[in-house]
Amino acid sequence: MKPNIKTSSAKAGPEAALKAIGHPLRREILGWLKDPRGNFPEQILSHDLGVCAGQIGLRAGLSQSTVSVHLALLQKAGLVTSQKVGQWSFFRRDEVAIRAFLKSLKAEL
């Protein structure tokens, strides 16, 4: 039986990204996702999938619903992508989108 895998991402303007990184926890999550193997060594499934939302919640010490809101804002801003495997959601940084956002911010300022 093949696993049920669905991938999703969102692309938004720089305003959404600025709003997303305006919260310290969301910046921290982006930092953690920079080195998923180092920051989430206890994750059983492959880090190639991304980091399980539950693992992010454990590291943040917050409820799953609170972490889900933060991850949804990062995804809506296009800074992370998600992949659903069965009942679990895995998140990864979207490095291309992050570089594009930083480049546009640098050009604007």
C-alpha positions as CSV (number, residue, x, y, z in Angstrom):
1,M,0.0,0.0,0.0
2,K,1.4,3.4,-1.0
3,P,1.4,6.1,1.7
4,N,-1.0,9.0,1.2
5,I,1.2,12.0,0.6
6,K,-0.1,15.5,-0.3
7,T,2.1,18.5,-0.7
8,S,1.1,22.1,-0.4
9,S,2.6,25.5,-0.4
10,A,1.4,29.1,-0.8
11,K,2.9,32.1,-2.4
12,A,2.1,35.5,-1.0
13,G,3.6,39.0,-1.2
14,P,6.2,40.5,1.1
15,E,3.6,41.9,3.4
16,A,2.5,38.3,4.4
17,A,6.1,37.3,5.0
18,L,6.7,40.3,7.1
19,K,3.6,39.6,9.2
20,A,4.7,35.9,9.5
21,I,8.2,36.8,10.7
22,G,6.9,39.5,13.0
23,H,6.3,36.9,15.8
24,P,9.4,35.6,17.6
25,L,8.1,32.0,17.7
26,R,7.7,31.9,13.9
27,R,11.2,33.2,13.4
28,E,12.4,30.5,15.9
29,I,10.5,27.8,13.9
30,L,12.2,29.0,10.7
31,G,15.5,28.8,12.5
32,W,14.8,25.3,13.7
33,L,13.8,24.2,10.3
34,K,17.2,25.3,8.9
35,D,18.7,22.3,10.6
36,P,16.0,19.7,11.0
37,R,18.2,16.7,11.8
38,G,20.1,18.7,14.4
39,N,17.1,20.3,16.0
40,F,14.7,17.3,15.8
41,P,16.9,14.3,16.2
42,E,14.1,12.3,18.0
43,Q,11.9,12.3,14.9
44,I,11.5,8.7,13.8
45,L,10.4,9.3,10.2
46,S,12.9,10.6,7.6
47,H,13.7,14.3,7.8
48,D,13.5,14.3,4.0
49,L,9.7,14.6,4.6
50,G,10.3,17.7,6.7
51,V,9.6,18.1,10.4
52,C,6.4,16.7,11.9
53,A,4.2,19.5,13.3
54,G,4.0,17.5,16.6
55,Q,7.8,17.6,17.0
56,I,7.7,21.4,16.4
57,G,5.0,21.6,19.1
58,L,7.0,19.6,21.6
59,R,10.1,21.8,21.0
60,A,8.0,24.9,21.4
61,G,6.3,23.6,24.5
62,L,2.9,24.7,23.1
63,S,-0.4,23.0,22.2
64,Q,-0.8,21.5,18.8
65,S,-3.5,24.0,17.9
66,T,-1.3,27.0,18.8
67,V,1.6,25.6,16.7
68,S,-0.7,24.8,13.8
69,V,-1.8,28.5,13.7
70,H,1.8,29.6,13.5
71,L,2.7,27.0,10.9
72,A,-0.3,28.0,8.8
73,L,0.8,31.7,8.8
74,L,4.3,30.7,7.7
75,Q,2.8,28.5,5.0
76,K,0.4,31.2,3.8
77,A,3.3,33.6,3.6
78,G,5.1,31.1,1.4
79,L,8.0,30.6,3.8
80,V,7.4,26.9,4.5
81,T,5.8,24.1,2.6
82,S,3.9,21.2,4.0
83,Q,3.5,17.6,3.2
84,K,0.8,15.4,4.6
85,V,1.6,11.8,5.2
86,G,-1.4,9.9,6.5
87,Q,-2.5,11.9,9.5
88,W,0.7,13.8,10.0
89,S,1.8,17.1,8.5
90,F,5.5,17.7,7.9
91,F,7.0,21.2,7.3
92,R,10.1,22.4,5.5
93,R,11.5,25.8,4.8
94,D,11.0,27.1,1.2
95,E,14.5,28.3,0.6
96,V,13.8,29.7,-2.8
97,A,10.9,31.8,-1.5
98,I,12.9,32.9,1.5
99,R,15.8,34.1,-0.7
100,A,13.3,35.9,-3.0
101,F,11.7,37.6,0.0
102,L,15.1,38.7,1.4
103,K,16.2,40.0,-2.1
104,S,13.0,42.0,-2.5
105,L,13.3,43.4,1.0
106,K,16.9,44.4,0.4
107,A,16.0,46.1,-2.9
108,E,13.1,47.9,-1.3
109,L,15.0,49.2,1.7
